[in-house]
Amino acid sequence: GAGVSQSPRYKVTKRGQDVALRCDPISGHVSLYWYRQALGQGPEFLTYFNYEAQQDKSGLPNDRFSAERPEGSISTLTIQRTEQRDSAMYRCASSLMRTGDEQYFGPGTRLTVT
Amino acid sequence: GQSLEQPSEVTAVEGAIVQINCTYQTSGFYGLSWYQQHDGGAPTFLSYNALDGLEETGRFSSFLSRSDSYGYLLLQELQMKDSASYFCAVRDGGFKTIFGAGTRLFVKA
């Protein structure tokens, strides 16, 4: 079956622009996570959704970052007024269970802010 | 603070056994997971331990000691394709999953 998909796979944007990153989880998966991963590091938690409810956004770096999952399926991570320090790999993961013990990761979106 | 500690690199020869340790310090704990990530790829789930003891899945086994805040991933009959980064991860008392910095495994012929 289809895995987690993310789009775009690569995004280059100028500083100050807004970007929207999309995640399409595995059908039927309850939980959805957004992570940021620097090269050579583990994924860094950003936010968590249980269906459409954002139940933890403690990892979002600042108020320029927001996420939504309005119908409990596809999710969008939005970064407003991008800065060079936002350049990173952004990954989403989904899990069948609310506990999220077994997460399936998407291929990621490589964001470069110039 | 919350942290997971694992060795940065491990090298082993093909056919050998290697153990990757992970110690954690988190505000809450529901279980320890392990993920594999090849260069340029996405993390893929390997195993999960919620209770003390050893879980075996083919060539891979994972162990947890909650009293010691410690776990390990054991890889047997190493193959070249096992060369990758391995991450331990802990779900804290809520819904946040915290990952370690990863252990890079090099398998030599």
Backbone of each chain as ProteinMPNN parsed JSONL, in Angstrom:
{"seq_chain_A": "GAGVSQSPRYKVTKRGQDVALRCDPISGHVSLYWYRQALGQGPEFLTYFNYEAQQDKSGLPNDRFSAERPEGSISTLTIQRTEQRDSAMYRCASSLMRTGDEQYFGPGTRLTVT", "coords_chain_A": {"N_chain_A": [[0.818, -1.196, 0.0], [0.231, 2.381, -0.182], [2.688, 4.535, 1.154], [3.664, 7.08, 3.517], [3.419, 10.261, 2.128], [5.052, 13.238, 1.01], [5.045, 16.649, 0.05], [6.278, 19.725, -1.339], [9.144, 17.782, -2.515], [11.525, 19.101, -2.546], [12.256, 22.433, -1.691], [13.018, 25.663, -2.471], [13.312, 28.824, -1.233], [12.994, 32.371, -0.88], [14.288, 34.4, 1.715], [11.979, 35.616, 4.047], [9.706, 34.93, 2.667], [6.62, 33.018, 2.718], [6.083, 29.541, 3.353], [4.494, 26.426, 2.575], [4.237, 23.199, 3.623], [3.387, 19.936, 2.746], [1.787, 17.001, 4.014], [0.836, 13.71, 3.474], [-0.629, 11.27, 5.11], [-0.491, 7.709, 5.9], [-3.38, 5.983, 4.968], [-5.998, 5.916, 7.281], [-4.44, 6.136, 9.492], [-4.165, 7.325, 12.735], [-2.546, 9.056, 14.222], [-0.37, 11.83, 13.666], [2.752, 13.211, 13.055], [5.035, 15.943, 13.006], [8.392, 16.575, 12.21], [11.681, 17.987, 12.436], [14.752, 17.586, 10.874], [18.128, 17.779, 11.244], [21.206, 17.447, 9.434], [22.883, 14.497, 10.165], [21.757, 14.264, 12.636], [19.169, 13.247, 14.984], [15.589, 13.034, 14.357], [13.781, 15.956, 15.248], [11.216, 16.711, 17.352], [8.293, 18.458, 16.389], [5.426, 18.886, 16.298], [2.23, 17.333, 17.141], [-0.585, 15.487, 16.037], [-3.742, 14.158, 16.838], [-6.001, 12.581, 15.075], [-7.815, 15.28, 13.912], [-7.125, 16.987, 15.868], [-4.774, 19.098, 17.293], [-2.591, 18.108, 19.527], [-0.219, 18.489, 20.771], [2.026, 20.983, 20.531], [4.435, 21.737, 21.333], [7.021, 21.657, 20.342], [7.261, 23.417, 18.253], [9.221, 25.982, 16.949], [8.807, 28.79, 17.129], [6.348, 31.449, 16.816], [6.115, 31.727, 14.098], [5.817, 29.351, 12.945], [3.33, 27.022, 12.125], [0.755, 24.52, 12.165], [-1.677, 22.366, 10.663], [-4.418, 20.057, 10.477], [-6.99, 19.626, 9.154], [-9.097, 17.806, 8.423], [-8.443, 15.518, 9.6], [-6.722, 14.005, 8.119], [-4.772, 14.745, 5.652], [-2.037, 16.925, 6.3], [-0.708, 20.189, 6.893], [2.231, 21.992, 7.225], [3.137, 25.179, 8.004], [5.35, 27.794, 7.416], [5.948, 30.998, 8.202], [7.287, 34.068, 6.93], [9.997, 33.235, 6.303], [13.272, 32.339, 7.489], [16.851, 32.105, 7.199], [17.814, 30.255, 9.03], [15.774, 28.449, 9.153], [16.197, 26.578, 7.266], [16.26, 23.206, 6.518], [15.645, 19.607, 6.779], [12.369, 18.63, 6.642], [10.228, 16.422, 8.104], [7.401, 14.265, 8.064], [5.478, 11.954, 9.985], [3.382, 9.122, 10.395], [1.1, 7.239, 12.437], [-0.607, 4.279, 13.264], [-1.802, 3.904, 15.736], [-2.862, 5.784, 18.597], [-0.901, 5.956, 20.431], [1.456, 6.022, 19.055], [3.738, 4.431, 18.878], [4.936, 3.019, 16.831], [6.065, 4.433, 14.166], [5.637, 5.682, 10.867], [7.605, 7.074, 8.498], [7.65, 9.832, 6.204], [9.225, 10.793, 3.031], [10.29, 13.279, 3.37], [10.706, 16.897, 3.184], [13.015, 18.907, 1.738], [13.992, 21.931, 2.757], [15.253, 24.964, 1.694], [16.346, 28.083, 2.517], [17.089, 31.064, 1.069]], "CA_chain_A": [[0.0, 0.0, 0.0], [0.952, 3.636, -0.238], [3.257, 5.001, 2.401], [3.499, 8.509, 3.789], [4.005, 11.085, 1.074], [5.24, 14.642, 1.346], [5.327, 17.505, -1.1], [7.215, 19.265, -2.359], [10.312, 17.096, -1.967], [12.536, 20.146, -2.395], [11.699, 23.775, -1.789], [13.954, 26.758, -2.287], [12.541, 30.051, -1.107], [13.766, 33.523, -0.424], [14.037, 34.866, 3.083], [10.819, 36.488, 4.176], [8.533, 34.319, 2.031], [5.925, 31.959, 3.446], [6.069, 28.25, 2.672], [3.56, 25.428, 3.097], [4.707, 21.846, 3.382], [2.225, 19.049, 2.844], [2.011, 15.607, 4.392], [-0.306, 12.829, 3.245], [-0.269, 10.079, 5.898], [-1.074, 6.427, 5.507], [-4.818, 6.008, 5.181], [-6.471, 5.297, 8.51], [-3.562, 6.395, 10.631], [-4.751, 8.281, 13.668], [-1.564, 10.027, 14.701], [0.506, 12.447, 12.68], [3.824, 13.975, 13.681], [5.983, 16.708, 12.201], [9.739, 16.646, 12.76], [12.737, 18.652, 11.665], [15.961, 16.779, 11.051], [19.39, 18.327, 10.738], [22.113, 16.411, 8.928], [23.655, 13.821, 11.199], [21.043, 14.306, 13.92], [17.884, 12.578, 15.008], [14.447, 13.919, 14.15], [13.415, 16.842, 16.364], [9.76, 16.82, 17.398], [7.693, 19.783, 16.242], [4.032, 18.907, 16.715], [1.526, 16.056, 17.057], [-2.037, 15.508, 15.84], [-4.572, 12.976, 17.007], [-7.024, 12.97, 14.091], [-7.655, 16.68, 13.522], [-6.773, 17.778, 17.043], [-3.354, 19.31, 17.553], [-2.539, 17.871, 20.957], [1.067, 18.918, 21.312], [2.787, 21.827, 19.603], [5.511, 22.264, 22.162], [8.276, 21.683, 19.615], [7.311, 24.476, 17.233], [10.261, 26.9, 17.457], [8.272, 30.13, 17.419], [4.999, 31.618, 16.273], [6.1, 31.722, 12.624], [5.506, 27.974, 12.561], [1.995, 26.544, 12.49], [0.38, 23.294, 11.466], [-3.085, 22.011, 10.752], [-4.844, 18.772, 9.914], [-8.41, 19.966, 9.323], [-10.049, 16.707, 8.268], [-7.882, 14.328, 10.215], [-5.912, 13.22, 7.18], [-3.651, 15.544, 5.168], [-1.597, 17.983, 7.203], [0.149, 21.22, 6.324], [3.102, 22.766, 8.115], [3.363, 26.479, 7.382], [6.374, 28.648, 8.012], [5.79, 32.369, 7.707], [8.467, 34.962, 6.984], [11.1, 32.297, 6.492], [14.622, 32.821, 7.776], [17.858, 31.132, 6.765], [17.923, 29.208, 10.043], [14.703, 27.478, 8.957], [16.642, 25.585, 6.288], [16.373, 21.886, 7.151], [14.75, 18.575, 6.263], [11.149, 18.533, 7.426], [9.625, 15.097, 7.901], [6.228, 13.905, 8.832], [5.319, 10.535, 10.262], [2.046, 8.772, 10.869], [1.035, 6.017, 13.226], [-1.966, 3.74, 13.336], [-2.328, 4.034, 17.083], [-2.72, 7.065, 19.272], [0.335, 5.91, 21.202], [2.547, 6.409, 18.168], [4.956, 3.692, 19.16], [5.49, 2.579, 15.554], [5.797, 5.547, 13.262], [6.055, 5.535, 9.486], [8.073, 8.39, 8.064], [7.651, 10.215, 4.806], [10.557, 11.047, 2.472], [10.768, 14.588, 3.803], [10.835, 18.073, 2.312], [14.253, 19.648, 1.988], [13.742, 23.364, 2.621], [16.416, 25.846, 1.66], [15.974, 29.508, 2.523], [18.256, 31.821, 0.584]], "C_chain_A": [[0.856, 1.251, 0.0], [1.461, 4.004, 1.138], [2.924, 6.454, 2.627], [4.138, 9.286, 2.637], [4.079, 12.533, 1.538], [5.515, 15.419, 0.064], [5.452, 18.954, -0.655], [8.373, 18.498, -1.719], [11.451, 18.082, -1.718], [11.844, 21.497, -2.555], [12.802, 24.779, -1.507], [13.14, 28.042, -2.26], [13.432, 31.178, -0.622], [13.358, 33.899, 0.997], [12.864, 35.837, 3.098], [9.552, 35.934, 3.534], [7.897, 33.29, 2.96], [6.0, 30.661, 2.649], [5.067, 27.32, 3.36], [4.043, 24.057, 2.674], [3.566, 20.879, 3.664], [2.637, 17.637, 3.215], [0.722, 14.826, 4.188], [-0.005, 11.51, 3.967], [-0.867, 8.807, 5.313], [-2.556, 6.435, 5.885], [-5.201, 5.262, 6.464], [-5.587, 5.53, 9.714], [-4.1, 7.565, 11.452], [-3.798, 9.422, 13.978], [-0.706, 10.547, 13.567], [1.48, 13.353, 13.407], [4.561, 14.783, 12.619], [7.309, 16.784, 12.957], [10.606, 17.526, 11.854], [14.009, 17.866, 11.934], [17.152, 17.469, 10.417], [20.287, 17.167, 10.324], [22.914, 15.807, 10.08], [23.009, 13.821, 12.569], [19.753, 13.512, 13.82], [16.752, 13.549, 14.726], [14.117, 14.696, 15.432], [11.917, 17.081, 16.3], [9.308, 18.272, 17.244], [6.267, 19.799, 16.798], [3.379, 17.561, 16.457], [0.03, 16.276, 16.898], [-2.619, 14.136, 16.151], [-5.847, 13.252, 16.212], [-6.813, 14.449, 13.752], [-7.199, 17.56, 14.685], [-5.255, 17.859, 17.223], [-3.145, 19.222, 19.061], [-1.21, 18.234, 21.592], [1.771, 19.735, 20.25], [3.983, 22.429, 20.307], [6.841, 22.375, 21.431], [8.361, 22.738, 18.531], [8.223, 25.584, 17.747], [9.745, 28.281, 17.858], [6.939, 30.286, 16.695], [4.972, 31.781, 14.757], [5.721, 30.34, 12.092], [4.088, 27.626, 13.013], [1.693, 25.295, 11.684], [-1.101, 23.059, 11.636], [-3.32, 20.668, 10.094], [-6.375, 18.785, 9.956], [-9.392, 18.803, 9.222], [-9.495, 15.401, 8.816], [-7.093, 13.45, 9.278], [-4.691, 14.035, 6.779], [-3.334, 16.659, 6.162], [-0.69, 18.955, 6.451], [0.93, 21.882, 7.437], [3.432, 24.056, 7.382], [4.418, 27.235, 8.156], [6.223, 30.024, 7.383], [7.104, 33.126, 7.839], [9.74, 34.135, 7.225], [12.429, 33.01, 6.722], [15.605, 31.722, 7.388], [17.983, 29.982, 7.766], [16.801, 28.178, 9.951], [15.09, 26.39, 7.961], [16.91, 24.254, 6.997], [15.563, 20.884, 6.352], [13.549, 18.51, 7.209], [10.464, 17.213, 7.087], [8.305, 14.985, 8.643], [6.181, 12.402, 8.982], [3.892, 10.296, 10.707], [2.093, 7.438, 11.593], [-0.413, 5.576, 13.337], [-2.602, 4.013, 14.696], [-2.068, 5.425, 17.639], [-1.385, 7.121, 20.023], [1.562, 6.233, 20.358], [3.841, 5.657, 18.373], [5.659, 3.232, 17.893], [5.11, 3.631, 14.523], [6.379, 5.266, 11.883], [6.375, 6.931, 8.947], [7.908, 8.587, 6.562], [9.065, 10.535, 4.335], [11.129, 12.406, 2.845], [10.697, 15.654, 2.725], [12.117, 18.779, 2.703], [13.987, 21.119, 1.709], [15.051, 24.124, 2.677], [15.928, 27.282, 1.569], [17.211, 30.313, 2.148], [18.173, 33.294, 0.954]], "O_chain_A": [[2.074, 1.178, 0.165], [0.781, 3.818, 2.147], [2.011, 6.998, 2.005], [5.263, 8.995, 2.228], [3.273, 12.987, 2.35], [6.131, 14.913, -0.874], [4.801, 19.366, 0.306], [8.558, 18.562, -0.504], [12.241, 17.91, -0.791], [10.982, 21.685, -3.414], [13.436, 24.753, -0.452], [12.364, 28.308, -3.178], [14.488, 30.951, -0.031], [12.208, 33.723, 1.399], [12.774, 36.749, 2.276], [8.451, 36.407, 3.818], [8.544, 32.763, 3.865], [5.983, 30.679, 1.418], [4.83, 27.417, 4.564], [4.233, 23.797, 1.486], [2.874, 20.983, 4.677], [3.683, 17.141, 2.795], [-0.343, 15.222, 4.662], [0.798, 10.714, 3.477], [-1.643, 8.842, 4.358], [-2.928, 6.845, 6.985], [-4.778, 4.129, 6.692], [-5.945, 5.164, 10.834], [-4.436, 8.627, 10.929], [-4.182, 10.592, 13.995], [-0.359, 9.819, 12.637], [1.094, 14.153, 14.26], [4.691, 14.351, 11.474], [7.347, 17.022, 14.164], [10.296, 17.763, 10.686], [14.309, 17.521, 13.078], [17.181, 17.712, 9.211], [20.138, 16.046, 10.81], [23.539, 16.522, 10.862], [23.632, 13.426, 13.554], [19.302, 13.154, 12.732], [16.932, 14.761, 14.844], [14.17, 14.158, 16.538], [11.408, 17.594, 15.304], [9.851, 19.184, 17.869], [5.937, 20.617, 17.656], [3.877, 16.749, 15.677], [-0.551, 17.147, 17.546], [-2.064, 13.103, 15.779], [-6.677, 14.062, 16.625], [-5.716, 14.824, 13.339], [-6.921, 18.745, 14.499], [-4.558, 16.847, 17.294], [-3.483, 20.154, 19.791], [-1.094, 18.281, 22.816], [2.079, 19.221, 19.175], [4.48, 23.49, 19.93], [7.713, 23.127, 21.867], [9.425, 22.935, 17.946], [8.028, 26.078, 18.857], [10.218, 28.862, 18.835], [6.465, 29.356, 16.042], [3.897, 31.958, 14.185], [5.35, 30.191, 10.928], [3.702, 27.906, 14.147], [2.306, 25.049, 10.645], [-1.708, 23.489, 12.617], [-2.531, 20.208, 9.268], [-6.98, 18.03, 10.716], [-10.43, 18.824, 9.884], [-10.012, 14.321, 8.531], [-6.818, 12.291, 9.585], [-3.681, 14.023, 7.482], [-4.223, 17.25, 6.775], [-0.001, 18.582, 5.502], [0.372, 22.28, 8.458], [3.949, 24.027, 6.265], [4.385, 27.307, 9.384], [6.359, 30.181, 6.169], [7.914, 32.864, 8.729], [10.449, 34.32, 8.214], [12.671, 34.111, 6.227], [15.233, 30.555, 7.267], [18.236, 28.845, 7.366], [16.869, 27.137, 10.606], [14.385, 25.389, 7.829], [17.685, 24.19, 7.951], [14.886, 21.236, 5.386], [13.703, 18.355, 8.42], [10.163, 16.933, 5.927], [8.132, 15.552, 9.722], [6.777, 11.668, 8.193], [3.268, 11.162, 11.32], [2.995, 6.626, 11.391], [-1.321, 6.394, 13.486], [-3.792, 4.315, 14.789], [-1.166, 6.136, 17.196], [-0.816, 8.194, 20.223], [2.587, 6.667, 20.884], [4.919, 6.173, 18.08], [6.879, 3.073, 17.897], [3.966, 3.697, 14.072], [7.461, 4.694, 11.748], [5.534, 7.83, 8.945], [8.011, 7.65, 5.77], [9.999, 10.55, 5.136], [12.32, 12.655, 2.657], [10.636, 15.362, 1.53], [12.289, 19.198, 3.848], [13.781, 21.511, 0.561], [15.853, 23.946, 3.594], [15.189, 27.645, 0.653], [18.241, 30.25, 2.82], [19.072, 34.066, 0.621]]}, "seq_chain_B": "GQSLEQPSEVTAVEGAIVQINCTYQTSGFYGLSWYQQHDGGAPTFLSYNALDGLEETGRFSSFLSRSDSYGYLLLQELQMKDSASYFCAVRDGGFKTIFGAGTRLFVKA", "coords_chain_B": {"N_chain_B": [[16.404, 18.358, 32.047], [15.344, 16.725, 29.003], [16.779, 13.881, 27.602], [18.5, 11.639, 25.395], [21.039, 9.297, 25.255], [23.407, 7.933, 23.121], [25.985, 5.982, 21.54], [28.113, 7.641, 19.168], [29.287, 6.449, 16.955], [29.778, 3.151, 15.656], [31.733, 0.383, 14.747], [31.876, -2.657, 12.982], [32.471, -6.054, 11.886], [31.396, -7.881, 9.001], [29.014, -10.407, 9.562], [29.36, -10.473, 12.272], [28.289, -9.67, 15.681], [26.635, -6.849, 16.988], [26.104, -4.372, 19.491], [24.074, -1.684, 20.284], [23.844, 0.845, 22.501], [21.532, 2.68, 24.586], [20.76, 5.253, 26.707], [18.386, 6.95, 28.696], [16.841, 9.991, 29.739], [14.052, 11.27, 30.755], [11.024, 13.168, 31.226], [8.777, 11.654, 31.454], [7.766, 8.306, 30.654], [6.925, 5.982, 28.218], [7.78, 4.004, 26.534], [10.439, 2.474, 24.59], [11.701, 2.984, 21.42], [13.206, 1.871, 18.341], [14.849, 2.979, 15.411], [15.911, 2.715, 12.022], [18.031, 4.331, 9.712], [19.022, 4.812, 6.504], [21.578, 6.464, 4.567], [20.351, 9.345, 3.031], [17.799, 8.412, 3.124], [14.563, 7.785, 4.706], [13.763, 7.543, 8.22], [13.142, 4.243, 9.416], [10.969, 2.085, 11.142], [12.067, -0.207, 13.638], [11.82, -1.622, 16.143], [10.033, -1.938, 19.295], [9.898, -1.437, 22.762], [8.022, -1.74, 25.617], [7.928, -2.92, 28.029], [10.15, -4.371, 30.498], [12.847, -6.383, 29.34], [13.692, -8.645, 26.638], [13.087, -8.267, 23.207], [12.631, -9.999, 20.244], [13.225, -9.84, 16.795], [13.712, -11.384, 14.09], [16.935, -10.934, 12.844], [17.39, -8.852, 14.476], [17.301, -7.643, 17.812], [15.833, -6.179, 20.71], [16.306, -4.586, 23.826], [15.141, -3.699, 27.07], [15.514, -1.965, 30.144], [13.744, -0.651, 32.511], [14.183, 0.234, 35.084], [16.815, 0.959, 35.048], [16.816, 2.901, 33.169], [17.567, 2.337, 30.513], [18.444, 0.865, 27.419], [19.016, -1.384, 24.655], [19.955, -2.113, 21.271], [20.376, -5.002, 19.462], [22.2, -6.373, 16.927], [22.479, -9.091, 14.896], [24.492, -11.413, 12.964], [25.68, -9.64, 11.08], [25.248, -7.704, 8.134], [26.372, -6.133, 5.105], [24.473, -4.359, 4.256], [23.404, -3.442, 6.6], [24.738, -1.233, 7.383], [24.213, 1.889, 8.491], [22.413, 4.598, 10.09], [21.302, 4.437, 13.436], [18.625, 5.051, 15.554], [17.537, 5.629, 18.836], [14.423, 6.123, 20.481], [12.114, 7.822, 22.545], [8.885, 7.939, 23.9], [7.529, 10.512, 25.67], [5.88, 11.508, 28.723], [3.643, 12.522, 27.514], [2.603, 13.1, 24.283], [4.813, 13.513, 22.867], [7.585, 12.541, 20.958], [10.876, 11.739, 21.52], [13.99, 11.753, 20.031], [17.202, 10.148, 19.964], [20.56, 11.239, 19.135], [21.602, 9.524, 17.351], [23.336, 6.59, 16.186], [25.96, 5.823, 14.194], [26.484, 3.104, 12.232], [29.059, 1.225, 10.935], [29.69, -1.334, 8.766], [32.108, -3.644, 8.066], [33.732, -5.483, 5.473]], "CA_chain_B": [[16.004, 18.307, 30.667], [15.094, 15.399, 28.454], [17.87, 13.529, 26.707], [18.821, 10.256, 25.112], [22.45, 9.183, 24.949], [23.823, 6.74, 22.41], [27.308, 6.22, 20.947], [28.01, 8.301, 17.868], [29.713, 5.535, 15.885], [30.179, 1.786, 15.97], [32.234, -0.341, 13.58], [31.905, -4.106, 13.181], [32.714, -6.793, 10.639], [30.299, -8.688, 8.472], [28.815, -11.675, 10.256], [29.525, -10.302, 13.715], [27.161, -9.161, 16.473], [26.926, -5.535, 17.541], [25.104, -3.859, 20.422], [24.013, -0.228, 20.348], [23.21, 1.189, 23.773], [20.798, 3.934, 24.693], [20.276, 5.621, 28.033], [17.458, 8.058, 28.523], [16.411, 10.782, 30.887], [12.875, 11.989, 30.263], [10.067, 13.506, 32.282], [7.848, 10.538, 31.522], [8.252, 7.221, 29.8], [5.963, 4.954, 27.843], [8.432, 2.918, 25.832], [11.643, 2.785, 23.815], [11.642, 2.511, 20.033], [14.434, 1.943, 17.551], [14.653, 3.254, 13.99], [17.076, 2.64, 11.142], [17.977, 5.311, 8.627], [20.131, 4.803, 5.542], [21.904, 7.782, 4.021], [19.42, 9.832, 2.019], [16.479, 7.81, 3.275], [13.74, 8.155, 5.855], [13.822, 6.568, 9.313], [12.183, 3.136, 9.364], [10.761, 1.478, 12.448], [12.639, -1.537, 13.852], [11.288, -2.348, 17.292], [9.484, -1.158, 20.401], [9.821, -2.112, 24.059], [7.325, -1.03, 26.677], [8.211, -3.634, 29.274], [11.508, -4.877, 30.641], [13.139, -7.662, 28.712], [14.223, -8.728, 25.284], [12.161, -8.512, 22.103], [13.412, -10.466, 19.11], [12.593, -9.771, 15.473], [14.699, -11.816, 13.112], [18.324, -10.713, 13.246], [17.439, -7.727, 15.398], [16.656, -7.784, 19.112], [15.912, -4.958, 21.495], [16.207, -4.857, 25.263], [14.811, -2.537, 27.897], [15.489, -2.024, 31.596], [13.13, 0.608, 32.932], [14.79, 0.67, 36.339], [18.113, 1.557, 34.72], [16.613, 3.872, 32.076], [18.585, 1.84, 29.569], [18.036, -0.138, 26.452], [19.98, -1.592, 23.583], [19.58, -2.799, 20.038], [21.362, -6.029, 19.15], [22.128, -6.79, 15.536], [23.249, -10.318, 14.712], [24.819, -11.817, 11.579], [25.729, -8.357, 10.377], [25.399, -7.662, 6.685], [26.809, -4.82, 4.633], [23.301, -3.479, 4.141], [23.058, -2.916, 7.918], [25.43, 0.044, 7.557], [23.169, 2.907, 8.545], [22.293, 5.227, 11.409], [20.272, 3.832, 14.278], [18.15, 6.017, 16.536], [16.568, 5.241, 19.854], [13.411, 7.166, 20.644], [11.273, 7.638, 23.72], [7.687, 8.764, 24.018], [7.527, 10.997, 27.047], [4.602, 11.319, 29.388], [2.527, 12.973, 26.684], [2.605, 12.573, 22.918], [6.059, 13.93, 22.234], [8.597, 11.508, 20.766], [12.211, 12.329, 21.563], [14.971, 10.892, 19.388], [18.615, 10.342, 20.216], [21.309, 11.833, 18.027], [21.873, 8.468, 16.382], [24.593, 5.848, 16.144], [26.291, 5.441, 12.822], [27.084, 1.776, 12.182], [29.829, 0.874, 9.748], [29.945, -2.774, 8.661], [33.251, -3.879, 7.178], [33.817, -6.831, 4.898]], "C_chain_B": [[15.788, 16.883, 30.218], [16.209, 15.071, 27.476], [17.968, 12.03, 26.535], [20.286, 10.216, 24.685], [22.72, 7.858, 24.246], [25.175, 7.018, 21.772], [27.148, 6.812, 19.556], [28.36, 7.352, 16.718], [30.052, 4.161, 16.441], [30.641, 1.139, 14.673], [32.294, -1.827, 13.908], [32.113, -4.78, 11.83], [31.481, -7.606, 10.262], [30.222, -10.016, 9.208], [28.888, -11.582, 11.761], [28.213, -9.865, 14.367], [27.556, -7.789, 17.015], [25.763, -5.094, 18.426], [25.199, -2.348, 20.47], [23.2, 0.149, 21.583], [22.504, 2.534, 23.723], [20.387, 4.138, 26.144], [19.418, 6.871, 27.896], [17.15, 8.73, 29.848], [15.269, 11.647, 30.393], [11.907, 12.211, 31.413], [9.024, 12.423, 32.459], [8.354, 9.47, 30.594], [7.133, 6.239, 29.519], [6.628, 3.787, 27.146], [9.594, 3.414, 25.006], [11.511, 2.161, 22.442], [13.015, 2.638, 19.385], [14.073, 2.119, 16.077], [15.988, 3.144, 13.275], [16.932, 3.679, 10.049], [19.229, 5.177, 7.771], [20.344, 6.209, 5.011], [20.916, 8.16, 2.919], [18.015, 9.287, 2.141], [15.752, 8.322, 4.502], [13.954, 7.145, 6.975], [12.758, 5.486, 9.128], [12.163, 2.433, 10.712], [11.373, 0.084, 12.515], [11.948, -2.285, 14.983], [10.794, -1.383, 18.356], [9.453, -2.021, 21.652], [9.079, -1.216, 25.043], [7.636, -1.641, 28.039], [9.656, -4.102, 29.303], [11.665, -6.2, 29.901], [13.579, -7.508, 27.284], [13.116, -9.031, 24.29], [12.992, -8.903, 20.887], [12.597, -10.401, 17.831], [13.645, -10.117, 14.448], [16.113, -11.62, 13.621], [18.467, -9.611, 14.287], [16.715, -8.069, 16.694], [16.779, -6.454, 19.839], [15.592, -5.272, 22.944], [15.884, -3.568, 25.989], [14.928, -2.9, 29.379], [14.963, -0.684, 32.078], [13.777, 1.136, 34.206], [16.129, 1.348, 36.111], [18.007, 2.642, 33.665], [17.578, 3.574, 30.931], [17.981, 0.823, 28.629], [19.14, -0.353, 25.446], [19.335, -2.297, 22.403], [20.705, -3.76, 19.705], [21.163, -6.481, 17.713], [23.044, -7.996, 15.357], [23.495, -10.579, 13.231], [24.864, -10.587, 10.679], [25.957, -8.532, 8.882], [25.784, -6.249, 6.275], [25.635, -3.843, 4.597], [22.842, -2.918, 5.487], [23.789, -1.616, 8.224], [24.412, 1.158, 7.41], [23.288, 3.618, 9.889], [21.124, 4.599, 12.147], [19.92, 4.809, 15.397], [17.287, 5.318, 17.57], [15.627, 6.424, 20.058], [12.514, 6.807, 21.815], [10.041, 8.511, 23.604], [7.606, 9.195, 25.469], [6.137, 10.834, 27.643], [3.4, 11.764, 28.582], [2.552, 12.312, 25.333], [3.898, 12.891, 22.177], [7.0, 12.748, 22.129], [9.951, 12.184, 20.674], [13.189, 11.313, 20.995], [16.378, 11.2, 19.901], [19.304, 10.893, 18.977], [21.726, 10.796, 16.984], [23.247, 7.853, 16.528], [24.843, 5.418, 14.715], [27.039, 4.115, 12.862], [27.781, 1.576, 10.858], [30.097, -0.624, 9.793], [31.033, -2.988, 7.622], [33.232, -5.309, 6.677], [34.916, -7.646, 5.561]], "O_chain_B": [[16.026, 15.941, 30.974], [16.548, 15.886, 26.618], [17.575, 11.255, 27.407], [20.718, 11.011, 23.85], [22.311, 6.797, 24.718], [25.489, 8.173, 21.486], [26.178, 6.527, 18.853], [27.787, 7.45, 15.633], [30.55, 4.034, 17.559], [30.021, 1.321, 13.625], [32.719, -2.207, 14.999], [31.954, -4.164, 10.776], [30.653, -7.957, 11.103], [31.24, -10.666, 9.447], [28.514, -12.526, 12.457], [27.183, -9.713, 13.709], [28.691, -7.596, 17.453], [24.601, -5.397, 18.152], [26.279, -1.793, 20.673], [22.021, -0.188, 21.693], [22.84, 3.405, 22.921], [19.734, 3.278, 26.736], [19.699, 7.742, 27.074], [17.194, 8.118, 30.915], [15.486, 12.639, 29.696], [11.964, 11.53, 32.437], [8.444, 12.301, 33.538], [9.284, 9.706, 29.822], [6.479, 5.73, 30.43], [6.093, 2.679, 27.162], [9.728, 4.61, 24.748], [11.244, 0.966, 22.309], [13.864, 3.411, 19.828], [13.136, 1.505, 15.567], [17.044, 3.436, 13.835], [15.841, 3.886, 9.519], [20.346, 5.396, 8.239], [19.432, 7.035, 5.0], [20.678, 7.385, 1.993], [17.133, 9.647, 1.361], [16.253, 9.174, 5.236], [14.295, 5.995, 6.701], [11.626, 5.77, 8.737], [13.202, 2.217, 11.337], [11.229, -0.712, 11.587], [11.538, -3.433, 14.818], [11.089, -0.188, 18.33], [9.039, -3.18, 21.614], [9.468, -0.07, 25.27], [7.61, -0.958, 29.064], [10.306, -4.215, 28.263], [10.747, -7.019, 29.845], [13.808, -6.405, 26.788], [12.308, -9.935, 24.5], [13.951, -8.213, 20.541], [11.448, -10.84, 17.779], [14.386, -9.249, 13.987], [16.455, -12.087, 14.707], [19.521, -9.453, 14.903], [15.658, -8.7, 16.683], [17.721, -5.696, 19.609], [14.734, -6.1, 23.251], [16.298, -2.484, 25.577], [14.509, -3.973, 29.812], [15.685, 0.312, 32.048], [13.906, 2.347, 34.385], [16.533, 2.213, 36.889], [19.016, 3.246, 33.303], [18.301, 4.45, 30.455], [17.119, 0.03, 29.005], [20.097, 0.419, 25.394], [18.316, -2.976, 22.529], [21.87, -3.363, 19.672], [20.077, -6.922, 17.336], [24.241, -7.924, 15.636], [22.805, -10.044, 12.364], [24.177, -10.512, 9.66], [26.735, -9.374, 8.435], [25.549, -5.29, 7.01], [25.792, -2.654, 4.874], [21.995, -2.027, 5.529], [23.491, -0.962, 9.223], [23.825, 1.348, 6.345], [24.143, 3.29, 10.711], [20.095, 4.275, 11.555], [20.796, 5.324, 16.093], [16.415, 4.518, 17.231], [15.996, 7.576, 19.833], [12.198, 5.639, 22.042], [10.135, 9.686, 23.25], [7.613, 8.367, 26.381], [5.312, 10.093, 27.109], [2.264, 11.428, 28.918], [2.526, 11.085, 25.241], [4.045, 12.569, 20.998], [7.195, 12.024, 23.105], [10.156, 13.085, 19.86], [13.218, 10.158, 21.42], [16.705, 12.342, 20.225], [18.702, 10.998, 17.908], [22.147, 11.142, 15.881], [24.2, 8.513, 16.942], [24.025, 4.728, 14.108], [28.11, 4.02, 13.462], [27.184, 1.733, 9.793], [30.671, -1.124, 10.76], [30.91, -2.578, 6.467], [32.777, -6.223, 7.365], [35.128, -8.804, 5.2]]}, "name": "protein", "num_of_chains": 2, "seq": "GAGVSQSPRYKVTKRGQDVALRCDPISGHVSLYWYRQALGQGPEFLTYFNYEAQQDKSGLPNDRFSAERPEGSISTLTIQRTEQRDSAMYRCASSLMRTGDEQYFGPGTRLTVTGQSLEQPSEVTAVEGAIVQINCTYQTSGFYGLSWYQQHDGGAPTFLSYNALDGLEETGRFSSFLSRSDSYGYLLLQELQMKDSASYFCAVRDGGFKTIFGAGTRLFVKA"}
